[in-house]
Amino acid sequence: MNKPIILVTGATGKIGSAVVLELVNLGWPVRAVVRTLDARSERLRKLGVEVVAADLFDPEQLFRAMQGTSRAYYCPPFNSYMIQSAAAFVVSAQKARLEAIVGLSQWLASPSHPSLLTRQHWLVDHLFSMIPGVAHTIVNPGFFADNYLRLINFAAHFGMFPNLTGNSRNAPPSNEDIARVAVAALIDPAKHNGKTYRPTGPVLLSVSDMTKILSRVLKRKVLPMNMPMPMFLKAARAEGVSAFELSGFRYYVEDHKRGAFEMGAPTTDVYDVTGRQPEDFETIARRYAALPKARISLENKLRALVDFIRIGFTPAYDLDGYERQQRHPLLAHPILAADSEVWINEHGVNNGADRLSFQVINGIDGTRV
């Protein structure tokens, strides 16, 4: 019996490429949707993947890319008009008669969050769930391990690891574990229809805990470096991170500090869905430590030093001004996930004991204790 073709959007991204690789390794035919044909898409083609270039905001291009497929993984684009992409995806899915969609969402998704992208994630989750006759599974991880480890070069060369989140903890999942959960839902959609999964790592860790692990991995002393948000925004802009991505990220850091990523973590979803234990932070960190930028050499150290110096000369984004200029819809009373009754109820803090525990973590007024 021939296996149905599975459509994967965002196929050259960190999660999307892991989804493609997992499906290929399991012998499933894949049609990868990419923004442009380049070296990354060529690597997918060499794996035997069918690659098509399509605009996720164009319903006609999406429909052409979707024709002949039966199931799809949807990775929302980092764009202020993401909701239009999702609407185009819904229209195309109905025309193409998809049988299942697995959507990548966010743990913080809620209707009143100050982040436009996070509010749109909440809307998309509901929108996809209302498509008649289409199985729908939500994968909503919190802070990925990648969010911390993308700056591993500073730890490797200078023994410093930026800390934005104080002593709050998270159980960060790997890109690969997130992808494995998505793939399990794609290959058995009936079993996972209507389910929401939150992949996490196996244990809760603070940044201080992470630096101890990095010290073992890198074989040098690594210390947490408290980084004020304005400095981080300058550093992120110097690294090419967009204003839109940072406009939401600044709020995610505040939710992190308030314990939103600790709530209900760690989960057993990775094991329950895939039959494999989730990767621990040390395993993930060793992969990042093997990246070229983290390898110890004079050239790499000088490059990291130049990058560090460049931060001082990089202006920070005016994120509030950016949102006004882009005419983002701004709420009169935005609420962080950790302070939202809707979010708390939707995410399992709905009985007296759980609610009391969450208030003890955060303080009655939302200030972390």
Secondary structure per residue as TSV (DSSP state, phi and psi in degrees):
chain	resnum	aa	ss	phi	psi
A	1	M	-	360.0	127.5
A	2	N	-	-71.5	137.6
A	3	K	-	-80.5	143.3
A	4	P	-	-69.6	151.5
A	5	I	-	-75.3	135.2
A	6	I	E	-109.0	127.4
A	7	L	E	-86.7	134.1
A	8	V	E	-126.2	115.7
A	9	T	S	-89.1	162.2
A	10	G	S	58.5	37.0
A	11	A	T	-71.2	-15.6
A	12	T	T	-101.6	3.4
A	13	G	S	-79.5	179.9
A	14	K	H	-67.6	-43.5
A	15	I	H	-82.2	-44.0
A	16	G	H	-58.5	-43.0
A	17	S	H	-66.5	-33.3
A	18	A	H	-69.8	-36.0
A	19	V	H	-62.8	-45.9
A	20	V	H	-59.1	-48.7
A	21	L	H	-62.2	-41.7
A	22	E	H	-64.3	-43.2
A	23	L	H	-63.7	-43.6
A	24	V	H	-61.3	-44.4
A	25	N	H	-62.8	-27.0
A	26	L	T	-91.5	1.5
A	27	G	T	84.8	22.8
A	28	W	-	-98.3	139.3
A	29	P	-	-72.7	137.5
A	30	V	E	-128.0	136.8
A	31	R	E	-112.1	113.8
A	32	A	E	-95.1	125.7
A	33	V	E	-97.1	124.5
A	34	V	E	-126.9	159.9
A	35	R	S	-74.9	-44.5
A	36	T	S	-139.6	154.4
A	37	L	-	-84.7	118.9
A	38	D	S	-149.1	-164.4
A	39	A	H	-63.4	-34.8
A	40	R	H	-67.9	-42.7
A	41	S	H	-69.1	-30.4
A	42	E	H	-66.6	-34.4
A	43	R	H	-63.4	-37.6
A	44	L	H	-66.6	-41.2
A	45	R	H	-60.8	-37.7
A	46	K	H	-67.9	-17.6
A	47	L	T	-83.0	-2.0
A	48	G	T	93.5	13.0
A	49	V	-	-86.5	138.3
A	50	E	E	-78.2	124.1
A	51	V	E	-114.2	130.1
A	52	V	E	-130.3	141.2
A	53	A	E	-93.6	127.2
A	54	A	-	-151.7	147.8
A	55	D	-	-88.6	119.9
A	56	L	T	-67.9	-7.7
A	57	F	T	-100.7	-0.1
A	58	D	-	-109.3	107.6
A	59	P	H	-59.1	-35.9
A	60	E	H	-68.8	-43.4
A	61	Q	H	-65.3	-40.1
A	62	L	H	-62.3	-43.4
A	63	F	H	-63.2	-42.9
A	64	R	H	-62.0	-40.9
A	65	A	H	-68.0	-29.3
A	66	M	H	-86.2	-23.6
A	67	Q	T	-56.5	131.3
A	68	G	T	90.5	-6.4
A	69	T	-	-98.5	161.6
A	70	S	-	-117.3	-25.8
A	71	R	E	-138.5	155.8
A	72	A	E	-146.0	144.7
A	73	Y	E	-104.8	124.1
A	74	Y	E	-110.2	117.8
A	75	C	-	-108.2	111.2
A	76	P	-	-62.5	138.1
A	77	P	-	-74.0	148.8
A	78	F	S	-75.9	90.6
A	79	N	S	-157.1	142.3
A	80	S	T	-66.4	-17.3
A	81	Y	T	-102.0	27.2
A	82	M	H	-55.4	-33.9
A	83	I	H	-63.0	-31.4
A	84	Q	H	-67.9	-39.4
A	85	S	H	-60.3	-44.4
A	86	A	H	-64.9	-40.0
A	87	A	H	-64.3	-41.0
A	88	A	H	-62.6	-36.7
A	89	F	H	-65.9	-40.9
A	90	V	H	-63.2	-46.6
A	91	V	H	-60.4	-45.1
A	92	S	H	-65.9	-39.3
A	93	A	H	-63.1	-38.5
A	94	Q	H	-68.6	-42.5
A	95	K	H	-65.7	-38.0
A	96	A	H	-83.3	-6.3
A	97	R	T	58.9	48.2
A	98	L	-	-61.1	150.3
A	99	E	S	-101.6	-17.4
A	100	A	E	-158.3	145.3
A	101	I	E	-131.8	132.8
A	102	V	E	-111.2	118.8
A	103	G	E	-108.6	135.5
A	104	L	E	-85.8	120.2
A	105	S	-	-118.3	-155.4
A	106	Q	-	-133.1	145.4
A	107	W	T	-61.8	-32.0
A	108	L	T	-84.8	-2.5
A	109	A	-	-51.3	122.8
A	110	S	-	-159.6	158.0
A	111	P	T	-76.5	-16.9
A	112	S	T	-120.2	16.6
A	113	H	-	-67.5	145.6
A	114	P	S	-65.1	-20.7
A	115	S	-	-81.2	122.7
A	116	L	H	-59.4	-43.6
A	117	L	H	-60.7	-39.7
A	118	T	H	-69.3	-38.5
A	119	R	H	-63.4	-38.9
A	120	Q	H	-68.3	-36.3
A	121	H	H	-56.2	-44.0
A	122	W	H	-62.0	-43.1
A	123	L	H	-65.0	-42.2
A	124	V	H	-64.3	-41.4
A	125	D	H	-55.2	-44.5
A	126	H	H	-72.0	-38.4
A	127	L	H	-61.4	-47.5
A	128	F	H	-64.4	-35.2
A	129	S	H	-68.9	-14.2
A	130	M	T	-98.8	4.7
A	131	I	S	-75.0	120.1
A	132	P	T	-62.7	133.2
A	133	G	T	73.9	8.1
A	134	V	-	-113.2	120.3
A	135	A	E	-65.0	140.3
A	136	H	E	-136.5	129.3
A	137	T	E	-126.3	136.1
A	138	I	E	-105.1	131.5
A	139	V	E	-114.9	113.8
A	140	N	-	-127.8	75.7
A	141	P	-	-69.9	162.2
A	142	G	-	-91.3	-141.2
A	143	F	S	-60.4	121.1
A	144	F	-	-71.5	158.3
A	145	A	H	-59.2	-31.8
A	146	D	H	-60.1	-31.8
A	147	N	H	-60.9	-32.5
A	148	Y	H	-85.6	-42.2
A	149	L	H	-85.3	-5.0
A	150	R	T	-65.4	-15.7
A	151	L	T	-107.1	27.4
A	152	I	H	-65.0	-22.4
A	153	N	H	-62.6	-33.9
A	154	F	H	-68.6	-36.6
A	155	A	H	-66.5	-41.5
A	156	A	H	-67.1	-40.2
A	157	H	H	-97.3	-26.4
A	158	F	H	-123.5	-5.2
A	159	G	S	70.5	22.2
A	160	M	E	-119.1	139.0
A	161	F	E	-130.2	112.8
A	162	P	E	-58.4	138.5
A	163	N	E	-126.6	115.5
A	164	L	S	-104.0	-13.2
A	165	T	S	-114.4	13.1
A	166	G	T	62.1	-134.6
A	167	N	T	-98.2	5.1
A	168	S	-	-68.0	157.3
A	169	R	-	-120.9	163.0
A	170	N	B	-152.3	158.9
A	171	A	-	-116.0	79.7
A	172	P	-	-71.0	130.0
A	173	P	-	-86.8	158.7
A	174	S	-	-83.2	157.7
A	175	N	H	-56.3	-39.2
A	176	E	H	-67.0	-39.7
A	177	D	H	-68.5	-39.5
A	178	I	H	-59.2	-44.6
A	179	A	H	-63.9	-40.5
A	180	R	H	-63.9	-36.5
A	181	V	H	-65.6	-44.8
A	182	A	H	-60.7	-42.4
A	183	V	H	-65.1	-41.0
A	184	A	H	-57.7	-39.9
A	185	A	H	-71.2	-32.3
A	186	L	H	-70.2	-35.7
A	187	I	H	-88.4	-10.7
A	188	D	S	-142.3	66.9
A	189	P	H	-63.2	-33.3
A	190	A	H	-62.9	-39.2
A	191	K	H	-65.6	-33.3
A	192	H	H	-107.4	5.8
A	193	N	T	-59.4	132.0
A	194	G	T	79.4	1.3
A	195	K	-	-92.4	152.5
A	196	T	E	-122.6	127.8
A	197	Y	E	-120.0	139.8
A	198	R	-	-119.1	92.7
A	199	P	-	-66.9	135.1
A	200	T	-	-136.7	169.0
A	201	G	-	-74.7	178.7
A	202	P	S	-80.1	-20.0
A	203	V	S	-142.4	154.5
A	204	L	-	-78.3	136.3
A	205	L	B	-136.2	141.7
A	206	S	-	-92.5	170.4
A	207	V	H	-61.8	-34.5
A	208	S	H	-60.7	-41.6
A	209	D	H	-63.2	-39.6
A	210	M	H	-64.4	-37.5
A	211	T	H	-66.9	-32.6
A	212	K	H	-65.2	-38.9
A	213	I	H	-67.1	-43.3
A	214	L	H	-63.3	-32.4
A	215	S	H	-61.6	-39.5
A	216	R	H	-68.3	-45.3
A	217	V	H	-64.1	-44.7
A	218	L	H	-89.7	-7.8
A	219	K	T	56.9	43.7
A	220	R	S	-157.5	160.1
A	221	K	-	-71.6	124.9
A	222	V	-	-120.4	130.9
A	223	L	E	-120.1	145.9
A	224	P	E	-70.6	138.9
A	225	M	E	-117.8	110.1
A	226	N	E	-63.1	122.1
A	227	M	-	-115.8	117.2
A	228	P	-	-62.3	148.9
A	229	M	H	-56.1	-42.6
A	230	P	H	-58.1	-38.9
A	231	M	H	-67.8	-39.7
A	232	F	H	-61.9	-41.7
A	233	L	H	-63.2	-35.9
A	234	K	H	-66.6	-44.0
A	235	A	H	-63.7	-42.6
A	236	A	H	-65.4	-40.4
A	237	R	H	-64.5	-39.1
A	238	A	H	-62.1	-28.8
A	239	E	T	-86.4	0.0
A	240	G	T	91.0	12.4
A	241	V	-	-72.7	136.3
A	242	S	-	-73.9	157.4
A	243	A	H	-62.6	-36.7
A	244	F	H	-65.1	-44.7
A	245	E	H	-61.0	-41.1
A	246	L	H	-74.1	-25.7
A	247	S	H	-62.1	-29.8
A	248	G	H	-90.4	-37.2
A	249	F	H	-58.6	-36.6
A	250	R	H	-60.1	-31.7
A	251	Y	H	-79.0	-31.9
A	252	Y	H	-64.1	-35.7
A	253	V	H	-62.4	-41.6
A	254	E	H	-65.2	-40.9
A	255	D	H	-63.1	-38.1
A	256	H	H	-58.6	-48.6
A	257	K	H	-60.1	-31.3
A	258	R	T	-85.7	1.7
A	259	G	T	90.3	12.9
A	260	A	T	-63.3	-31.2
A	261	F	T	-85.7	-14.2
A	262	E	T	-77.8	-30.6
A	263	M	T	-60.5	121.3
A	264	G	T	75.0	4.7
A	265	A	-	-105.9	151.0
A	266	P	S	-78.9	157.4
A	267	T	-	-99.6	169.9
A	268	T	S	-104.1	15.2
A	269	D	H	-61.0	-39.8
A	270	V	H	-59.9	-48.0
A	271	Y	H	-68.3	-44.2
A	272	D	H	-61.8	-37.0
A	273	V	H	-87.4	-38.6
A	274	T	H	-105.3	-17.9
A	275	G	S	79.5	6.1
A	276	R	S	-119.1	141.8
A	277	Q	-	-66.9	144.6
A	278	P	-	-67.4	149.4
A	279	E	-	-68.8	139.4
A	280	D	-	-85.8	168.3
A	281	F	H	-62.7	-35.0
A	282	E	H	-65.6	-41.6
A	283	T	H	-60.2	-44.2
A	284	I	H	-65.6	-44.6
A	285	A	H	-61.6	-34.2
A	286	R	H	-65.1	-33.0
A	287	R	H	-65.8	-42.4
A	288	Y	H	-70.1	-34.6
A	289	A	H	-65.8	-21.6
A	290	A	T	-85.9	-4.9
A	291	L	S	-66.2	149.6
A	292	P	G	-53.5	-39.6
A	293	K	G	-69.1	-19.4
A	294	A	G	-96.8	-7.4
A	295	R	S	-71.0	139.6
A	296	I	-	-76.8	117.9
A	297	S	-	-161.0	158.2
A	298	L	H	-62.6	-40.0
A	299	E	H	-62.2	-45.4
A	300	N	H	-66.1	-37.8
A	301	K	H	-66.6	-40.6
A	302	L	H	-65.4	-39.7
A	303	R	H	-64.2	-42.2
A	304	A	H	-65.4	-36.5
A	305	L	H	-65.4	-43.3
A	306	V	H	-61.4	-42.5
A	307	D	H	-62.1	-38.9
A	308	F	H	-67.6	-42.8
A	309	I	H	-65.1	-36.2
A	310	R	H	-62.8	-27.0
A	311	I	H	-56.7	-41.3
A	312	G	H	-63.8	-24.0
A	313	F	T	-100.7	3.7
A	314	T	S	-99.1	123.6
A	315	P	-	-71.1	144.2
A	316	A	-	-76.7	152.9
A	317	Y	-	-66.5	145.3
A	318	D	-	-89.3	89.7
A	319	L	H	-69.8	-37.4
A	320	D	H	-64.7	-42.6
A	321	G	H	-64.2	-38.3
A	322	Y	H	-61.1	-44.8
A	323	E	H	-64.3	-37.9
A	324	R	H	-68.3	-42.1
A	325	Q	H	-63.4	-38.6
A	326	Q	T	-81.8	-2.6
A	327	R	T	57.3	41.8
A	328	H	-	-64.2	140.2
A	329	P	-	-64.7	121.2
A	330	L	-	-109.0	131.7
A	331	L	-	-79.6	146.4
A	332	A	S	-68.0	-34.7
A	333	H	S	-136.0	72.8
A	334	P	-	-68.2	150.0
A	335	I	-	-134.1	125.9
A	336	L	-	-61.0	151.4
A	337	A	G	-54.7	-43.2
A	338	A	G	-64.2	-18.6
A	339	D	G	-106.1	1.0
A	340	S	-	-93.3	124.0
A	341	E	H	-62.4	-39.6
A	342	V	H	-61.8	-48.5
A	343	W	H	-63.8	-44.2
A	344	I	H	-60.2	-44.6
A	345	N	H	-67.6	-38.9
A	346	E	H	-72.1	-19.9
A	347	H	T	-110.4	17.8
A	348	G	T	100.7	-6.0
A	349	V	-	-90.5	76.9
A	350	N	-	-126.8	6.6
A	351	N	S	-124.0	169.2
A	352	G	H	-58.0	-45.7
A	353	A	H	-65.1	-45.9
A	354	D	H	-64.2	-41.9
A	355	R	H	-65.2	-41.2
A	356	L	H	-62.4	-42.6
A	357	S	H	-60.4	-43.1
A	358	F	H	-66.7	-37.4
A	359	Q	H	-68.9	-34.7
A	360	V	H	-64.1	-41.1
A	361	I	H	-61.7	-44.3
A	362	N	H	-97.3	-15.0
A	363	G	-	87.0	148.4
A	364	I	T	-60.5	-34.1
A	365	D	T	-92.1	9.8
A	366	G	S	90.8	-2.6
A	367	T	-	-88.6	126.3
A	368	R	-	-61.7	137.1
A	369	V	-	-104.3	360.0
